[in-house]
């Protein structure tokens, strides 16, 4: 019974972490798009270019972490057989 409860906690934690990471990735992409559209009208300085790169990189990383978490959740039965 306890192993099943631990698996539910792991699934809930990993699922919520995946949703939050995927959401942060999507939000970062929108912030990057908004910032790059706004900066096309004005001269870009080094700080705004760095900020665009940070938004783009964080968007990609968070989105990939979220997608990876969903793949792990899909294969949770296989992982349970391997580790239990």
Buried (B, 14 or more C-beta within 10 A) or exposed (E): EEEEEEBEEBBEEBBEEBEBBBEBBBBBBEBBBEBBEEBEEEEEEEEBEEBBEBBBEBBBBBBEBBBEBBEBBEEBEEEBEEEE
